[in-house]
Amino acid sequence: MSWEAELEELRQREALAEQMGGPDKVARQHGRGKMDARARLAALVDEGSFREIGKIAGKGSYDEEGNLQSILPAPFLFGKATIHGRPVVATADDFTIRGGAADAGI
């Protein structure tokens, strides 16, 4: 038995989640002079240290054959990282998915 199809869907979910609310909403955030959630976290923590937890969580949309078409990622980024070498948990609300919602992780 092969798990390749399931693993491919997980990889696809991860790639879609990295797009956050989509190119238009990310561009709008940047156009307002604001960093997106991933950029804010990257600026906060030591370079390359952020390990996201729950990246593939979200609401998926599937076609008639059950193939993943799109995903609305969770509006809350959460993970482990380091700041000046010290271990931390870092979070950020993604306003490209749910604008103005500081309660997105609740």
The 8 nearest C-alpha neighbors of each residue, nearest first, counted from 0:
[[1, 2, 3, 4, 5, 6, 7, 8],
 [2, 0, 3, 4, 5, 6, 7, 8],
 [1, 3, 5, 4, 6, 0, 7, 8],
 [2, 4, 6, 5, 1, 7, 8, 0],
 [5, 3, 7, 6, 2, 8, 1, 9],
 [6, 4, 8, 2, 7, 3, 9, 1],
 [5, 7, 3, 9, 8, 4, 2, 10],
 [6, 8, 10, 4, 5, 9, 3, 11],
 [9, 7, 11, 5, 10, 6, 12, 4],
 [8, 10, 12, 6, 11, 7, 13, 5],
 [11, 9, 7, 13, 8, 12, 6, 14],
 [10, 12, 8, 14, 9, 13, 7, 15],
 [13, 11, 9, 15, 55, 10, 14, 16],
 [12, 14, 10, 16, 55, 11, 15, 9],
 [15, 13, 11, 17, 16, 12, 10, 18],
 [14, 16, 12, 18, 17, 13, 11, 70],
 [17, 15, 13, 72, 18, 19, 14, 12],
 [16, 18, 14, 19, 15, 13, 54, 72],
 [17, 19, 16, 21, 15, 20, 22, 14],
 [18, 20, 17, 16, 21, 95, 72, 96],
 [21, 19, 96, 95, 24, 18, 25, 22],
 [22, 20, 18, 19, 24, 23, 25, 95],
 [21, 23, 25, 24, 26, 18, 20, 19],
 [24, 22, 26, 25, 21, 27, 20, 28],
 [23, 25, 27, 95, 26, 21, 22, 20],
 [24, 26, 28, 22, 27, 23, 95, 21],
 [27, 25, 29, 23, 24, 28, 30, 22],
 [26, 28, 30, 24, 25, 29, 23, 31],
 [29, 27, 25, 31, 26, 30, 33, 24],
 [28, 30, 26, 32, 33, 31, 27, 34],
 [31, 29, 27, 32, 28, 26, 33, 25],
 [32, 30, 29, 28, 33, 27, 26, 34],
 [31, 33, 29, 30, 34, 28, 27, 35],
 [34, 32, 29, 31, 28, 35, 30, 27],
 [35, 33, 38, 39, 29, 36, 28, 32],
 [34, 36, 38, 37, 39, 33, 28, 25],
 [37, 35, 39, 93, 38, 91, 40, 92],
 [36, 38, 40, 39, 35, 41, 91, 76],
 [39, 37, 41, 35, 40, 36, 34, 42],
 [40, 38, 36, 42, 37, 41, 34, 35],
 [39, 41, 43, 37, 42, 38, 44, 36],
 [40, 42, 38, 39, 43, 44, 37, 46],
 [43, 41, 39, 40, 44, 38, 45, 46],
 [44, 42, 40, 41, 39, 45, 82, 89],
 [45, 43, 82, 41, 81, 42, 40, 46],
 [44, 46, 82, 81, 48, 47, 83, 43],
 [45, 47, 48, 44, 41, 49, 42, 81],
 [46, 48, 49, 45, 41, 44, 50, 80],
 [47, 49, 80, 45, 46, 81, 50, 44],
 [50, 48, 80, 79, 47, 51, 78, 44],
 [51, 49, 79, 78, 80, 48, 52, 47],
 [50, 52, 78, 77, 54, 49, 53, 79],
 [51, 53, 78, 77, 54, 50, 79, 76],
 [54, 52, 56, 55, 51, 77, 76, 78],
 [53, 55, 56, 52, 51, 13, 16, 76],
 [56, 54, 13, 12, 53, 57, 16, 9],
 [57, 55, 53, 54, 73, 72, 58, 12],
 [56, 58, 72, 73, 71, 59, 70, 55],
 [59, 57, 71, 70, 72, 60, 56, 73],
 [58, 60, 70, 69, 57, 71, 61, 67],
 [61, 59, 69, 68, 67, 70, 58, 62],
 [60, 62, 67, 66, 68, 65, 59, 63],
 [61, 63, 65, 66, 64, 68, 67, 60],
 [62, 64, 65, 61, 66, 67, 60, 68],
 [65, 63, 62, 66, 61, 67, 68, 60],
 [64, 66, 61, 62, 63, 67, 60, 68],
 [67, 65, 61, 62, 64, 68, 63, 8],
 [66, 68, 61, 60, 69, 65, 59, 62],
 [69, 67, 61, 60, 66, 62, 70, 59],
 [70, 68, 60, 59, 67, 71, 15, 61],
 [69, 71, 59, 58, 72, 60, 57, 15],
 [70, 72, 58, 57, 59, 73, 69, 20],
 [73, 71, 57, 16, 70, 74, 56, 58],
 [72, 74, 57, 75, 56, 71, 76, 96],
 [75, 73, 93, 96, 103, 92, 97, 72],
 [74, 76, 92, 104, 73, 93, 91, 103],
 [77, 75, 91, 90, 92, 74, 78, 93],
 [78, 76, 90, 52, 51, 89, 75, 91],
 [77, 79, 51, 52, 50, 89, 88, 49],
 [78, 80, 88, 50, 49, 87, 89, 51],
 [81, 79, 49, 48, 87, 86, 88, 50],
 [80, 82, 86, 85, 84, 87, 45, 44],
 [81, 83, 44, 45, 84, 85, 86, 87],
 [82, 84, 85, 81, 45, 44, 86, 46],
 [85, 83, 81, 82, 86, 45, 80, 44],
 [84, 86, 81, 82, 83, 87, 80, 45],
 [87, 85, 81, 80, 84, 82, 88, 79],
 [88, 86, 80, 81, 79, 89, 85, 82],
 [87, 89, 79, 78, 80, 90, 86, 77],
 [88, 90, 78, 77, 79, 87, 80, 91],
 [91, 89, 77, 76, 78, 88, 92, 75],
 [90, 92, 76, 36, 75, 93, 77, 40],
 [91, 93, 75, 74, 94, 76, 36, 103],
 [94, 92, 74, 36, 95, 75, 96, 91],
 [93, 95, 98, 97, 96, 92, 99, 100],
 [96, 94, 20, 24, 93, 98, 97, 25],
 [97, 95, 20, 94, 74, 93, 98, 19],
 [98, 96, 94, 100, 95, 74, 99, 93],
 [99, 97, 94, 100, 95, 96, 93, 101],
 [98, 100, 94, 101, 97, 102, 92, 103],
 [101, 99, 102, 98, 103, 97, 94, 92],
 [100, 102, 103, 99, 92, 104, 94, 98],
 [101, 103, 100, 105, 104, 92, 99, 75],
 [104, 102, 100, 105, 101, 74, 75, 92],
 [103, 105, 75, 102, 74, 92, 101, 73],
 [104, 102, 103, 101, 75, 100, 74, 92]]
